[in-house]
Amino acid sequence: MKTAFISVTNKGRELTKDLMQRSEFGNTKRFCFHKASDDKSESFDDIKKLTETVFRKYDALVFVCACGIAVRAIAPFVDSKLTDPAVIVIDDCGKYVIPILSGHIGGANELAKKTAELIEAQAVITTATDNGKLFSPDSFAVSNGLIIDDISAAKEIACAVINNEKIGIKSEYGYKNVPSYMIEDDSCRTGMYIGAESREPFEVTLKLIPKNIVLGIGCKKDSSIESISEAAKAAFEKAGKDMRRLCAVTSIDIKAHEKGLLEFCKMYDVMLVTYTADELMKIEGEFEPSDFVRSVTGADNVCERSAVRYGGKLILKKQILNGVTAALAEMPVTIDLEKERF
């Protein structure tokens, strides 16, 4: 999780310094008010201007200040629970950790709990499903790599859970840890459908689409993001798959720093995973070989082999467009209804 720590006092500066050193936080950066900064942080004069800069660049914002300061700082930039970053506030003395934005989908609630554990503070969680230890469709979707197709349906499901209604479930994939109030029954008013088909088995259906399609890519040196994007879109269209299901991009290790490929991955917010030629050639299966590709890379097929190497089943063989080869593999899915985001 790319995290920005923002503090306004000397106490806050010391707290963010301590938190930044924790392995639980990944890619982090500290921002300190100029009157209480140090040489390992970036100083700022205006917290609203700083927030405008970092709001869309980070997955999480951790404010160490009064709640009111943080609320006023983020207010102009709040857009949607589907896209807003997680925002938590820690008081200056480190006694309380409060999630104030994107508690479920952004992961602020779980981030607050983990942070509170680290500094021996009290996490203050206000969402009804969390306080009642009930099923949250938002958190469930994020933790299982599922796309929420209609956020209004997710709200209906959450309300139904709080009101002790039975929730129906239909899934194209296996699932486990089913709560007592969730049943396989079409008569339920509200329910979840997990899959990629156009199905609405309930009056109010929350459709959850799995992000489980791996895109294998082979490309010439200095291939543009435009050519890679066109090849990727053509592959998904050929396979009849929703491109929102893209979960990873794979290739050979000599493409690990290919600019167009990295830009494509950044645009779709997915990992680029690469393998050596030896690793690719050890994969068993029927792949379309190319003597030319083997002479250049050491592997007779990059896109198909790398997609399968990631762990999926090949669902679209090599497609060629503008000097880019693309193949798709589908990852197995097992749904855990109790899985948390962190």
N, C-alpha and C positions, 0 to 999 in steps of 0.2 A: 504494500500500500504506500503510495507516494504521499508523504505527510509533511505539512507545513506547521511548525510550531511558532506561535505568535505571542510575545510577552510585552508587557509595558512597564514592569518594575524590576528592581534588582532581585527580589525573591523569585519572581516569575522567570527571570533569566536563568537563575541557578536551577530551577525546576526543569526547564526545557533542556538545559545542558545535561542533566541527569537522565531524562527520558530519551534523549537522542542517542545516548550510548547503549541503550537497551537493544538487544538483538530482536525483540519482538517487533520493532519498527524497522521497516525496510529502507526505502529511498527517502531520506529526510533532509529538511533544511530549517534552520532557525532564523527567525526575524525578530529583532529586539528594538524597542523604542530607543531613539538615539541617545537619550539621557541615561539609559540603563542597558547598554550593549557591551559586547566584547569583540575581540579580534576574530572569533570563530563564528560570528553571526553577521547577518546583513541588517544594517540599521535602517529605520524608517522614521519619517516625521508625521505622516498622516495615515492612520490605520484604515480609513475608508479607501484611500487610493491604493494602499497595499492589498487590501482584500479584493479590490477589483482586479488587480494583477494576478493574484494567486487562485482566485475562486474556481476557474475552469482548468487550471494547470495541475491541480493536486486532487488526489482521491479523498484526502481528509485534511481538515483544518483543526488544529488544537489551539484554542485561545487560553491563555493564562491571564485572566482579568475578571472584572465583574461581568455578569451575564448581560446586563444592559448594554455595555460597550460592544460585546460580540454581536448581539442582536441588531443593533443599529448599523454595525459595520457590514453585515451580510445582507441586510434587508433589501437594498436595491438590486441585488443580483440573484435572489432566489427565484427559481423558474419552475422546476418540476421534480417530484420525488423520484422520477425515473433517471434524472440526469444530475441533480444537485449532489455535491460532495458531502461526505459525512462531516458534521461539525460538532465538536464537543467543547465544553468550557470547564476549566479547572480554576478554582478560587486561588488567590494569591498564596494562601497558606497550605494548599494541597490537601484540604480536608474533604472536598466534594468534587465529583466529576459528573457533569451534566450533559447529556446529548441534547442538542437543540435543533438539529436538522438532519433529515435523511436517516432516521433511526433504524429502519429495516433494510431497504434496498441499498442505501449507501453504507450501512453497517455501523452507524454511530452508536447504537445501543451496545453492541458487542465490543466495540472499541472502547467505550466508556467503562465497561465491566473489566476488560483486560488492563486498562490503564489504572483503574482504581486498585486492582490487585497489586500492581507494581509499586505504587507509592503508598499503599496501605490507607487508602481513602475510601469514601462511601460513594458508590455509583447511585445517582438519582435518576431512576427510569420512570417515565410518566406514561408510556404507551400501555393501553389497557390489556392487550394480549400478553405482553411481557409480564406485567404485574400479576395477571391471573394465571401465568404459566400456561397460556393457551397457544394453539397453533396460529402462526402468523404467515399468511400466504406470501407476503413480500420477502420475508427472511428465508422461507422455504425455497422460493424460486431462485433467489440469488445463490444460496448455499449449494443447490443442486444443479447449477448451470442451466437454468431454464429461463426462457424469455416470457415476460408477462405480455400477452397480446392485447389485453384491455384492462387498464388500471382501475376503471370503475367497477369491473367485476371482482377485482381483488378486494376492493373496499366492501362490497356486498358480502363476500365470503367472511371477511374479518368481523363484520357486524353480526353475521349469523352465528359465528363461533361464540362471540360474547353473549349472545342471546340464547345460547344452549340449543341451537338447531342442529339437526343432523346434517352433515356435509357429505355429498356423494363424491365418488371418485371413479374415473375411468382412465385407464392408462394403456398405452401401447408397449409399455416397458414394465419390468418387474419392480416392485417396491416393497419396503419393509418398515417396521416400527410404526404401524398404523394406530393413531389414537382412537379411543373408544367411540368418539362422536363422528368418526368418518367411516362410511360404509359404501359397498358396491350396490347401489340401489338407485335406479332411474327415477324413482318417485320423489327424491329429495328436491326441494325447491332450488337450492344452490348446490353447486358441485364443481369439481375440477376435472378437466380433460387434459391429459398429458400425452402429447403426440404432435404430429405434423399434418394430420388430415383435417379436412374442413368438417369438424363434428361439433355439435352443441347438444349433448345429451340431456342437459338440465335447463330449466327455465332461465336461470342465471348461471351461465357456464364461464368459468375462468379457464381460458385456453392457455396452456403452458407448453412452449415449444423448446425442445432440447437444443442446446448449443453443442453439437457433437459431430460436426463435419470437419474433417481435416483436409486442407488444401495442399497438395504436393506441387511444388513449382521447380521447373528447370528453365534457365534463361541464359541468354548471352550476356557477356560483360556489359555493364552500363545500360542495361535495359531500363526504360523509364517506368515510373509508377503508373503512367497512363496505359502502357502496353501490358503491364502485369495486371492492372485492374480490368482491362478489357478481356484478357484471357480468363481471369477468375470468374467474372460475371457470365461469360459464355459457357464456362464449365458448369456452373450452378444451374444455368438455364437449360443446358443439355440434359442434366440429370434430373431436372424438375424439382430442385431443392431451393428452399428459402435461404438466401445468402446471409440472413441474420443468424443462421445456425453455425456459421464459421467459428471454430474454437481454436484453431492453430494453423500455422503455415509451416511446411517442412521443405527442406532442400538438402543439398550436399554442403559440407563444411567450407568449401572454397567460395561459397556464396554467403557466408555468415556476415560479411560486411558490404554486401551489395546495396548501394544506396536506394535504388528504386524499390527493392524488396523490403528494406527496413521502413521506408516511407509508407509502403502499402500496409505493413503490419501495424504501424503507428496509427494510420487512418482508421483501421478496423479494430484497434485496441486488442490485438492478439499477439501471442508469442511467435517468434521465428525460432524453430528448432532445426538444427542441422546435424548431419551424420557423416562419418568418414566413408570413403568408397568401400572399404572392407566391411564396415557395418551394413551398408546397403546391399552388398553382394551376398551377404549371409542370409538375407531374407528369402524364405522359400515361397514359391508361387509362380504363376505364369505372368511374366511381364514382357511388354513389347521392347525388344532389344534394339540398340543402335550402336553400330561399330564406331561411328564418329563420336558419339557421346562418350563411349568407353575410352577412346583414344585421348580425349581431352580431360575427362574427370576420373577415370579409373573404374567407373560404374556404367553398366550398359543401359541403365534407365534410372533417372533421378526422381522424377515426379511421382511415379507409381510406387517405387520401392520406398521412398522416404515417407509417403503418406501411410503406407502399411506398417513401416517400421515404428511409427508413432503409437500404433496399437489398434488401428482400425481395420475394417474389412473394405477392400476395394469395391467401390460402387460405380466409378466412372474411370475408364481407362484413359490413357494419354490423349489429350486434345492439343492441337498445335494452332497457335494464332500469333502472328506478328513476331515470330522467333521465340515465343514463350510456350513451354509445354506445361499443361496443368492436368492433374488427376485428383479424384476425390475418394476419401475413405470415411466410413462411418464408424464412430466409436460406440462400444457397448454402453448401455445406460442402466444403472440401478438407482432407483429413487429411495432416499432415506428421509422419511417425514419428520424425523427428530434432529436432523443434521443442522448445526449452527454454522454461521458464516465464517467464524474464525476457529 
